[in-house]
Amino acid sequence: MGRVDTVIAIIGIVLLVAAGTGLVYSQEWSGLEEYHFAQATDDLPALTFPATPVAEFEWAVLDNTTGANLTVTVTYDGQAVQGGNAAIGIELVAPSGEVVRTQTEVLAVQPLSNRGFIQFEVNAGWLAVPEDVRSRPDNLPGSEVAVGPLTLRVTVDGPADTAGGVVGPLSFAVEASGVAHYFQAQSA
């Protein structure tokens, strides 16, 4: 076998290896699609509970919920002579069971008042929306099944009923509503 034959044989082997690699590579990428993860919101209906002393709200949420924006209103009814402050504790629990937000608010109970309220926002995020991806439909990244409800716990500790202070019981109620954010995979 001459030098030219050897070169041709080597080139043939290289071409065979390249063709085989291309075949394996193309089989590995077959069935892949481009996916975009669109964001959307789901309304959380308004719920009202007495704060005795805890009001607990639960909303069923969609899979891939990434966060929530809630509006909370705490109201009181009763007769206050001196007034005082009601301490409000907030705890937001993601569907995974993880506490994702805590905060404290103060509701001023005005002297000689018989009704009042405070309204505030409770916002939290706990899951990032994935980037666009090329994948098989059964292997999409970032999917999270909502294993439990979105839970909001509101604790109200009213002003002390001291001599010359608050006369008669003050009753507290909590209303909460908002939206949950989630994402869906969409084939591009």
N, C-alpha and C positions, 0 to 999 in steps of 0.2 A: 504494500500500500504506500503510495507516494505522499508527499507533503500536501498536495492539493486535496487528496482524498481524506487525509486526516483532518484538515481544516474544515472540509465539508461535513464530515462526521461530527466534529465538535459543534459546528453551527447547528446541525440537525438536532443534537442532544439538547442544546440550549433552547432551541425553539420548542421542543417537546416539553421540557420542564416549564417554560414560560406559559405554554398553552394549558398545561395541567394546573398551574397556579392560578391562572385566570379563571378556569372552570370552577375550582374550589372557591375562589374569591367571589365569583358571581353567584354561586349557590348560597353562600353565607349571607349575601345582601338581598337575596330574592325575598319577596313578601314584606319588605319594609315600606312604610309609608311615612310621609311627613305629618307631624301632629303639632297643632297650636293649642295652647291651653287658654280658653276664653274665660274671663271672669264675669260673674253675675251675682245678683243679690236675691235673697229670699226674705220676705217680710216675716217678722216675728210679731204675732198679734199681741195687742195690749192685754195685760192681765193685772188684776188688782187683788191684793191680799191685805188683811190686817197684819200689822207688825206686833206680834204678841210674844215675845219681843222680836221674833225672827219671821221674815216673809221669805219664802223660797219659791222661785220661779223656775220652771223647766219647759224648754222648747225642744221638740224633735227637730233635728237639723239634717240636711242632706250630706251625703258622703262628700269628702274633699272640702269641707267647710274650713276656711282659712282664718276667720276672725268675725267679730261682731261689733256693731255700733248700737248702743242702747241709750234710751232716754229714760231716766228714773225720776219720779216725782214722789216726794214724801209729804203727806199732809197731816195736820193734827186738828182735832176738834176737842173742845172742853172749855174750861174757864180757868185762866191763869191770873193770879193776883200780881205777884212779883215777876213772873216770867222766869227765864233761864235759858239754858242751851240743851238741845237734844243731840247726842252724839250718834252719828250714823256710820256704820261699818259696812263695807261692800266687798264681796268676794265673787269673782266670776270664774267658773270652772268650765274648761273646754270639754268636748265630748270624750276625750281620752281620759278624763278624770283629773287632769293637771290644773292646778290653780294658776290662771294666767293673768289675773289682775286683782289687786286689792287697793282700796282707797278709803279715805275717811272724809266725811263731810259734817258740817255743823248746821243745825236748824235752830235759828234764834226764835224762842217763844217770847213774844212781846208782852210786857205787863198789861194786864186788863184785856188781853185778847181772847177770843174764843175760836179762832180759826187762822191757819197759816200754812204755808208750804215752802218747799225748796225743790228746785229742779236742776238736775245735773246730768252730764254725759258719762257713760262708762264704755270705753273703747278698748279693744284688745285684738291682737293678731297672734296666731300660734302656728301657722303652717304657710310656707312660702309656695307661691305658684311656680311650677317648673318652667324652664325655658323651652322654646320650640325644640322638637326632637325628631329624629328619624328612628322609627322603632316598629316592631310588630305589635298588633293590637292587644295581644295577650301579655305584653311585657312593658307597659307604659310606666314611666317613673312617677313618683310622687303621689300615688293613689293612697288615700287614707279613708278607711271605712269609719263612719261615725258610730262608735261602739256604745255611746250613751247620749243623753240629752245635753244641751247647753244649759247650764245651771247658774242662776244668779241668787245669791243669798244676801239679804239686807237685814241688818240688825239695828234696832233703834233703842237707845237708852235715853229715856226722857229725863227732864229736869227733876231734881229731888223734890219730894213733897214734904217740905219742912214747914214748921210753924210760921204762918204769915207768908208762905211761898205759894206754891200751886194749890189752888182750892179745887176739889173735885178731880176726878180722874181725867187725864188727857188720853184720848185714843189716837193712835197713829195708823195710817194706811199707806201702802206703797203701791204705786202703779209703775209698770215697766213695759216698754215696747221698743222695737227697733228693727234692724236688718242683720242677717248673717251673710257673710261673703263666702263664695265658693268658686271652684273652677271646674270646667269640663274639658275633656280632650276632644278636639275636633280635627278630623282628617283634612289636611290642607289641599 
